[in-house]
Amino acid sequence: MGTISSKSAFEKTATVLAGLTFGFAVEQGRVFEPATVLGQMSFDRFIMLKMFLSAVATGIVTMSVVSMFPFGKKNFDEMRADYFKKFVGKRGVLAAALGGFLHGVGMTVCQSCPGVLYIQLGTGVPNAVLTVCGAVSGAFLYGMVEPTMARLIKPSANPRSNTLDQYLGTPYFVAALPIAAVLATGVFALELFRPWGSELTVPNSAVASALELRAWPPYLSGLLVGGLQGFLILTQGDTIGSSTSYAVLASLPLVTEKMEKMSNYLRGYKRNPVAWNQVLFCLSSIAGGYLSATQSGAYGTVPGVSPLAAYLGGAVMVFGARTASGCTSGHGLSGCGILFLLSFIVMPSMYVGGGLAAALM
């Protein structure tokens, strides 16, 4: 019993440290700012894309290292097998495209995403609480209609390959590392095209120390976030994700056994220790964002969106994420990082939905 308790305490500690780091990095990268999210969807700003590509590239490198050595390969293989279970026989191209599209629409309306929303809470962005309420409502609604959605989005057949390396018949790192190099080159090109300092809503102070700076280069913040992937795989056999946490929170009103029967989908999350671990990660990221914002004096200085946009956008965003079974974190950072083929459908669909919404706003 003592050994199990010690292992659990170690995993929880690792989760908290990872969440704190994630929150700190996202706040310093400024990708949580509503203007940054909207600017990315309208392709007027590229800070978010630079950090995202940097994080995916770094995650690929760290996961490649983990996958190449005996001490990490078992965890890496088990992590991918668990990841695939959410999709095989349950979700295919339709779920990925539809879910990604709705996710992008919601992101543009509320100018957030499931992962950075927690950092918006920690940094005092106005109406972020309403976005969380909308996000939980979206997860609850999906839980109520999940049997119908499951029938609509169920694929007609299972794919022959789940990932690019499986399709090519190569080890993960052989297929992944060239992609990481391409992504890193893309970040370099974007920086030449639009230097990150020119896209800040508030410029850095010329006399501030590193910790007092309002903003760090997005590729530096991306390095921190991407580095968490290998750490999480080694310590708990998991990767970065966030939209599941809203399904867990949405399950809390089901306080009796009779109420739990209203949604087997939500009941499953309510009793899932791995899902609760994601909640701990996300709550820790709130603290990380708060610590970073207070250190730089940026707390409470970022404008938000209207109450209606916050709530409705949050609901659509997470309903879409639950349809696709993942968001910008689960599909973007992690799914693309492990070369999951459906994630390469979710992300472009997200930009299509978000871009169309931005054009109409």
C-alpha positions as CSV (number, residue, x, y, z in Angstrom):
1,M,0.0,0.0,0.0
2,G,2.9,2.4,0.8
3,T,4.5,1.9,-2.6
4,I,1.2,2.6,-4.4
5,S,0.7,5.7,-2.3
6,S,4.2,7.0,-2.9
7,K,3.8,6.4,-6.7
8,S,0.5,8.3,-6.7
9,A,2.0,11.2,-4.7
10,F,4.9,11.4,-7.2
11,E,2.6,11.5,-10.2
12,K,0.4,14.2,-8.6
13,T,3.5,16.2,-7.8
14,A,4.7,15.8,-11.4
15,T,1.3,16.9,-12.7
16,V,1.3,20.0,-10.6
17,L,4.8,21.0,-11.7
18,A,3.9,20.4,-15.3
19,G,0.8,22.5,-14.9
20,L,2.6,25.3,-13.3
21,T,5.2,25.3,-16.0
22,F,2.6,25.2,-18.7
23,G,0.7,28.2,-17.2
24,F,3.9,30.2,-16.8
25,A,5.0,29.5,-20.3
26,V,1.7,30.3,-21.9
27,E,1.4,33.6,-20.0
28,Q,4.9,34.6,-20.9
29,G,4.3,33.7,-24.6
30,R,1.2,36.0,-24.6
31,V,-0.8,33.4,-26.5
32,F,-3.6,33.6,-23.9
33,E,-4.5,37.1,-24.8
34,P,-7.8,37.3,-26.7
35,A,-6.4,39.7,-29.2
36,T,-3.6,37.1,-30.0
37,V,-6.2,34.3,-30.5
38,L,-8.3,36.4,-32.8
39,G,-5.3,37.7,-34.6
40,Q,-4.1,34.2,-35.3
41,M,-7.5,33.1,-36.7
42,S,-7.6,36.1,-39.0
43,F,-3.9,35.6,-39.8
44,D,-3.0,39.1,-38.7
45,R,-0.7,37.9,-35.9
46,F,1.5,34.9,-35.7
47,I,2.7,34.7,-32.1
48,M,0.3,31.9,-31.4
49,L,1.4,29.9,-34.4
50,K,5.1,30.4,-33.6
51,M,4.6,29.1,-30.1
52,F,2.5,26.2,-31.3
53,L,4.9,25.1,-34.0
54,S,7.8,25.4,-31.5
55,A,6.0,23.4,-28.9
56,V,5.1,20.6,-31.4
57,A,8.6,20.5,-32.8
58,T,10.2,20.3,-29.3
59,G,7.6,17.8,-28.2
60,I,8.5,15.6,-31.2
61,V,12.2,15.8,-30.3
62,T,11.6,14.9,-26.6
63,M,9.2,12.1,-27.5
64,S,11.6,10.7,-30.1
65,V,14.3,10.6,-27.4
66,V,11.9,8.8,-25.0
67,S,10.8,6.3,-27.7
68,M,14.4,5.4,-28.6
69,F,15.5,4.2,-25.2
70,P,14.2,1.2,-23.2
71,F,13.5,3.3,-20.1
72,G,10.9,5.3,-22.0
73,K,9.8,3.2,-25.0
74,K,7.3,1.2,-22.9
75,N,5.6,4.3,-21.6
76,F,5.6,5.9,-25.1
77,D,4.0,2.8,-26.7
78,E,1.4,2.5,-24.0
79,M,0.6,6.2,-24.2
80,R,-0.1,6.0,-27.9
81,A,-2.2,2.8,-27.5
82,D,-4.3,4.6,-24.9
83,Y,-4.6,7.7,-27.1
84,F,-5.9,5.5,-30.0
85,K,-8.6,3.9,-27.9
86,K,-10.6,7.2,-27.9
87,F,-10.9,7.0,-31.7
88,V,-10.8,3.4,-33.1
89,G,-14.3,2.5,-34.0
90,K,-15.7,5.7,-32.5
91,R,-14.4,8.7,-34.5
92,G,-13.2,9.1,-38.0
93,V,-12.7,11.9,-40.6
94,L,-16.3,13.3,-40.1
95,A,-15.8,13.7,-36.3
96,A,-12.3,15.3,-36.9
97,A,-13.5,17.7,-39.5
98,L,-16.8,18.7,-37.9
99,G,-15.4,18.9,-34.4
100,G,-12.4,20.8,-35.5
101,F,-14.6,23.3,-37.4
102,L,-16.9,24.0,-34.5
103,H,-13.9,24.2,-32.2
104,G,-12.4,26.9,-34.3
105,V,-15.6,28.8,-34.6
106,G,-15.9,28.8,-30.8
107,M,-12.3,29.8,-30.3
108,T,-12.8,32.9,-32.5
109,V,-16.0,34.0,-30.8
110,C,-14.7,33.7,-27.2
111,Q,-11.1,34.4,-28.3
112,S,-9.7,31.6,-26.2
113,C,-9.0,27.8,-26.4
114,P,-9.5,25.1,-23.8
115,G,-5.9,25.1,-22.6
116,V,-5.2,28.9,-22.5
117,L,-8.6,29.6,-20.9
118,Y,-7.3,28.4,-17.6
119,I,-4.4,30.9,-18.0
120,Q,-6.9,33.6,-18.8
121,L,-8.5,32.8,-15.4
122,G,-5.2,33.0,-13.6
123,T,-4.3,36.3,-15.2
124,G,-7.6,38.1,-14.5
125,V,-8.9,38.4,-18.1
126,P,-12.4,39.9,-17.9
127,N,-15.3,37.4,-18.4
128,A,-12.9,34.4,-18.5
129,V,-15.2,32.9,-15.8
130,L,-18.1,33.1,-18.2
131,T,-16.1,31.4,-20.9
132,V,-15.4,28.6,-18.4
133,C,-19.1,28.4,-17.7
134,G,-19.8,28.2,-21.4
135,A,-17.1,25.5,-21.9
136,V,-18.6,23.4,-19.1
137,S,-22.1,23.9,-20.6
138,G,-20.8,22.8,-24.0
139,A,-19.3,19.6,-22.4
140,F,-22.5,19.0,-20.5
141,L,-24.6,19.4,-23.7
142,Y,-22.4,17.0,-25.6
143,G,-22.7,14.5,-22.7
144,M,-26.5,14.7,-23.0
145,V,-26.5,14.2,-26.8
146,E,-23.5,11.9,-27.0
147,P,-25.5,8.7,-27.9
148,T,-26.9,10.5,-31.0
149,M,-23.6,12.1,-31.8
150,A,-21.8,8.7,-31.5
151,R,-24.1,7.3,-34.1
152,L,-23.7,10.2,-36.5
153,I,-19.9,10.4,-36.3
154,K,-19.1,6.7,-36.0
155,P,-16.7,5.7,-38.9
156,S,-17.8,3.0,-41.3
157,A,-14.5,1.3,-41.1
158,N,-11.3,1.4,-39.0
159,P,-8.2,2.9,-40.6
160,R,-5.3,0.6,-41.5
161,S,-2.9,3.0,-39.8
162,N,-3.4,5.4,-36.9
163,T,-0.2,7.4,-37.3
164,L,2.1,8.5,-40.1
165,D,5.0,6.3,-38.9
166,Q,2.6,3.3,-38.9
167,Y,1.5,4.2,-42.5
168,L,5.1,4.5,-43.6
169,G,6.3,1.4,-41.7
170,T,9.1,3.2,-39.9
171,P,10.0,3.8,-36.3
172,Y,8.4,6.9,-34.8
173,F,11.5,9.0,-34.6
174,V,12.4,8.3,-38.3
175,A,9.2,9.8,-39.5
176,A,8.9,12.5,-36.7
177,L,12.3,14.2,-36.6
178,P,12.2,15.5,-40.2
179,I,8.8,16.9,-39.5
180,A,10.2,18.7,-36.4
181,A,12.9,20.2,-38.6
182,V,10.3,21.5,-41.1
183,L,8.3,23.0,-38.2
184,A,11.4,24.7,-36.8
185,T,12.2,26.1,-40.2
186,G,8.6,27.4,-40.4
187,V,9.0,29.2,-37.1
188,F,12.3,30.8,-38.3
189,A,10.6,31.9,-41.6
190,L,7.6,33.4,-39.7
191,E,10.0,35.3,-37.4
192,L,11.8,36.8,-40.4
193,F,8.4,37.7,-41.9
194,R,6.9,39.1,-38.7
195,P,9.3,39.6,-35.7
196,W,7.5,38.7,-32.5
197,G,8.3,42.0,-30.8
198,S,6.3,43.9,-33.4
199,E,3.1,41.9,-32.6
200,L,3.0,42.5,-28.8
201,T,-0.1,44.4,-27.6
202,V,2.1,46.0,-25.0
203,P,5.9,46.2,-25.6
204,N,8.4,44.9,-23.1
205,S,10.2,47.3,-20.8
206,A,13.8,47.9,-21.8
207,V,15.1,47.7,-18.2
208,A,13.1,44.6,-16.9
209,S,14.8,41.4,-15.9
210,A,14.0,38.1,-17.6
211,L,11.3,37.3,-15.0
212,E,9.9,40.8,-15.0
213,L,9.5,40.9,-18.8
214,R,5.9,41.0,-19.9
215,A,6.6,38.7,-22.8
216,W,9.1,36.1,-23.9
217,P,9.8,35.1,-27.4
218,P,7.1,32.6,-28.4
219,Y,9.6,30.0,-29.5
220,L,11.1,30.1,-26.0
221,S,7.7,29.5,-24.4
222,G,7.1,26.8,-27.0
223,L,10.3,25.1,-26.0
224,L,9.1,24.9,-22.4
225,V,5.7,23.6,-23.4
226,G,7.1,21.0,-25.8
227,G,9.6,19.8,-23.2
228,L,6.7,18.9,-20.9
229,Q,5.7,16.1,-23.3
230,G,8.6,13.8,-22.6
231,F,8.4,14.7,-18.9
232,L,4.7,13.7,-18.7
233,I,5.2,10.5,-20.7
234,L,8.0,9.4,-18.3
235,T,6.3,10.3,-15.1
236,Q,2.7,9.2,-15.9
237,G,2.5,7.8,-19.4
238,D,0.4,10.7,-20.7
239,T,0.6,13.9,-22.8
240,I,-0.7,17.4,-22.6
241,G,-4.5,17.8,-23.0
242,S,-7.2,20.1,-21.6
243,S,-10.7,19.7,-23.1
244,T,-11.3,16.5,-21.1
245,S,-11.2,18.6,-17.9
246,Y,-14.4,20.3,-18.9
247,A,-16.2,17.0,-19.3
248,V,-15.0,16.1,-15.8
249,L,-16.3,19.4,-14.4
250,A,-19.6,18.9,-16.4
251,S,-20.1,15.5,-14.7
252,L,-20.1,17.0,-11.2
253,P,-23.8,18.0,-11.1
254,L,-24.7,14.3,-11.6
255,V,-24.6,13.8,-7.8
256,T,-26.9,10.7,-7.6
257,E,-26.8,7.3,-9.3
258,K,-30.1,8.1,-11.0
259,M,-28.7,11.4,-12.4
260,E,-25.5,9.6,-13.6
261,K,-27.7,7.4,-15.8
262,M,-28.6,10.6,-17.7
263,S,-25.2,10.4,-19.4
264,N,-22.9,7.3,-19.4
265,Y,-20.5,9.5,-21.2
266,L,-20.1,12.0,-18.4
267,R,-20.3,9.3,-15.7
268,G,-17.3,7.7,-17.3
269,Y,-15.3,10.9,-16.8
270,K,-16.5,11.4,-13.3
271,R,-15.0,8.1,-12.2
272,N,-11.8,8.3,-14.3
273,P,-8.6,9.0,-12.4
274,V,-6.7,9.9,-15.5
275,A,-9.3,12.5,-16.4
276,W,-9.1,13.9,-12.9
277,N,-5.3,14.1,-13.4
278,Q,-5.9,16.4,-16.3
279,V,-8.1,18.6,-14.1
280,L,-5.2,18.9,-11.6
281,F,-2.9,19.8,-14.5
282,C,-5.2,22.6,-15.7
283,L,-5.9,24.0,-12.2
284,S,-2.1,24.1,-11.7
285,S,-1.8,26.1,-14.9
286,I,-4.1,28.7,-13.4
287,A,-1.5,29.2,-10.6
288,G,1.3,29.2,-13.1
289,G,-0.3,31.9,-15.2
290,Y,-1.0,33.9,-12.0
291,L,2.6,33.7,-10.8
292,S,3.9,34.8,-14.1
293,A,1.5,37.7,-14.5
294,T,2.1,39.0,-11.0
295,Q,5.9,38.7,-11.4
296,S,5.8,40.9,-14.6
297,G,3.0,43.3,-13.4
298,A,0.7,42.2,-16.2
299,Y,-2.1,40.8,-14.0
300,G,-5.5,42.2,-14.8
301,T,-4.2,44.3,-17.7
302,V,-5.5,42.2,-20.7
303,P,-8.9,43.1,-22.1
304,G,-11.5,40.4,-22.6
305,V,-14.6,39.8,-24.7
306,S,-18.2,40.6,-24.1
307,P,-20.1,38.3,-21.7
308,L,-22.3,36.9,-24.5
309,A,-19.3,36.1,-26.7
310,A,-17.5,34.6,-23.7
311,Y,-20.3,32.2,-22.8
312,L,-21.5,31.2,-26.3
313,G,-18.0,30.9,-27.7
314,G,-16.9,28.7,-24.8
315,A,-19.9,26.4,-25.3
316,V,-19.3,26.0,-29.1
317,M,-15.6,25.6,-28.6
318,V,-15.8,22.7,-26.1
319,F,-18.8,21.0,-27.9
320,G,-16.5,20.9,-30.9
321,A,-13.6,19.7,-28.9
322,R,-15.7,16.8,-27.4
323,T,-16.9,15.9,-30.9
324,A,-13.4,15.6,-32.1
325,S,-12.3,14.2,-28.7
326,G,-9.5,16.7,-28.4
327,C,-8.6,20.4,-28.8
328,T,-5.6,22.6,-29.6
329,S,-3.8,20.8,-26.8
330,G,-4.9,17.2,-27.2
331,H,-4.9,17.2,-31.0
332,G,-2.6,20.1,-31.7
333,L,0.3,19.7,-29.3
334,S,-0.1,16.0,-28.6
335,G,-1.9,14.4,-31.5
336,C,0.2,16.1,-34.1
337,G,3.2,15.4,-32.0
338,I,2.6,11.6,-32.0
339,L,1.8,11.9,-35.8
340,F,-1.8,10.9,-35.3
341,L,-3.4,11.2,-38.7
342,L,-6.8,12.4,-37.6
343,S,-5.1,15.3,-35.7
344,F,-3.9,16.5,-39.1
345,I,-7.6,16.8,-40.1
346,V,-8.7,18.5,-36.9
347,M,-6.2,21.3,-37.0
348,P,-6.8,22.6,-40.5
349,S,-10.6,22.3,-39.9
350,M,-10.1,24.4,-36.8
351,Y,-8.5,27.1,-38.8
352,V,-11.2,27.0,-41.5
353,G,-13.9,27.4,-38.9
354,G,-12.0,30.0,-36.9
355,G,-11.0,31.9,-40.1
356,L,-14.6,32.0,-41.4
357,A,-15.9,33.2,-38.0
358,A,-13.2,35.9,-37.9
359,A,-14.1,37.1,-41.4
360,L,-17.8,37.4,-40.3
361,M,-17.1,39.3,-37.0
